Amino acid sequence: MARMVTLIRGTGQGTSPEAQRAVPSLAGCPVHDLKERLRDVGLRPTRQRVALGWLLFGRGDRHLSAETLFEEANRARVPVSLATIYNTLNQFTQVGLLREIAMDGSRTYFDTNTSHHHHFFVEGGDGLVDIPEQDIAVTNLPVPPEGMEISRVEVVVRLRKKTS
């Protein structure tokens, strides 16, 4: 059932009961909230952005490659090209909705958790696992070159299965 809120038109004086009307509140609707989130960061909520955003953010924090998102979009019957997937992921990253994590120069993941944290990378597997920021202490960082500042330090701990 939709929640109701009262919107009052006008500026107070002369506002009659007829000028008041009840409308359904869309706050709490996942699609509405996603559209607002896109607008808040300056992106127009196109059908493709909303559909891809739903796939990205609809299941909590996770790490995806463009190819994985493309496969999910195909399964969900979202008509989108791989180029559009890459463009959307890059746009979402630029406005802070995603974090980009490049691995080995050939594999890039996009993280829906944009808070400060680190990662385990499972070699031979295909995934990243979050490490809370407080679990790693980074010390003795070098002084950045003149005119530069450190924006973020990311630690990736590589894992592999033990050999007997």
N, C-alpha and C positions, 0 to 999 in steps of 0.2 A: 504494500500500500504506500502511495506517495505521501511524504510529509508535506504539510502545508505551511507556508509562510505568508505574512501579509506585507505587501508592498504599498507604500503610500506615495501617491503622486502629488506633486506640488511642493511648496515650501512651507507649509504650516498654515498661514492665514488663508482662509477661504477653501481649505481642503475639506470637502464634504464627504460624507460616508459613501456617496456614489463614486468618488474619486479613488476610493480604496477598493482593492480587489485581492482575492486570494489566488495564488498560483502555486503549482507544485514545485517543491524544491528539488533540484537535481543533484545537490550536494550528496556525496556518498555513492553516486552512480559511477561505476568504474570508467565507462566510456566518457562521460561528462568530465570527470576528474582528469582523465588523460588529456582531453582536449584543452582543458584549462591549464594543465601543466605545460603543454606545448606552447600555448599562447603566452604564458608567463615568461618563457625563455625566448620569445620572439619568433617562434616557428608557427606557420599557418597549419592548422590541423587538417591536412588533406586526408582523403580516404586511405591512401597508402600509408601515410605516417601513422594514422590512428590504428590501422590494422597491424602494422609492424610493431608499434608501441604496445599494443595489446599482447602480442606474442612475446615481446621482450619482458615487459614488466608485470604481466598477469600471473606469473608463478613465483614471485619473490626474487630474492637475489640469486643470480646465476651468471655463469660465464659462457659466452657463445662465440662461435666463429661466424663469419658471413655465410659460409656454406651451410652451417647448421641451421641458421635462421632461414635461409633459402629453402631448405628441405622442410622445415616446419611450416613455412608459408605455403608451399605446394600441398602439403598434407591438409592444411586448413583451407585450401582452395582460394588463397589470396593471390590474384593475378599480378605478379611482380617479377621483374627481371633481376638477375644477380647484380647488374650495374646499379639498379635502384636500391637494392639492399645495401651495397657498399656506400652509396651516396647518403642514404638515410642514417646508417651507422656513423658515418663521419660527421654529419650534421648534428646528430644527437651528442656525439663526443665533444664537438666544438662548443656546444652550449651547456655542457656539464651534466647531461643526463646519463652519460656512460663514461667509463674509463677504458682507454685502449691499452692493452698489454701485448707488446710484441715479443714473440718467442722465436729464437733462432733466425730471425730475419725473414723467415718464410711463413710463419704461422702467427696470426694476430687474433687475439680474443678481445671481446668486449664485455665489460663487467657492469652489471646493473647496480652494483654496490659502489657508490662513488665516495664513500667515507675513506679515511686514511687507514689502510691495512696492507698486508703483504700476502704472498701466495706461495703455496707448494705447487710445483709443476710435476706431474706424473709422466716421466719419460716412457715412451713406448705405449702409453695410454693416450688419452686424448683429453686431458683436463687439468683444471686448476682448482685448488682448494684454498679458501681464505685462511689467513693467519691473522689474528687480531693484532693491531698495531702495538699494544702493550707487551706482546710476547717476544718482541725483538727490540733490542736497544742498538741504535746506530750511533756510533761515536767516532770522533777523529775524522770528520769530514774535511776535505781539502778546502782551502779558501778559493772561492770562485774567481775567475778572471775579472779584471777591472770592468765595471759597468754591468756586471751580471750578478744574479742572486739565485740561490738554490730554490726551486719551486716545490720540489717533492723528491723524496727518496723512496724508491720501491725496491724491496728485497724479494727475490724469487729463489726459493729453496727447491732444488731439483731432487726428485725422488726416483728410485728404481727398485724393483723387487730384489730381495736378497737372493744371492746365489748360494747354493748349499755348501 
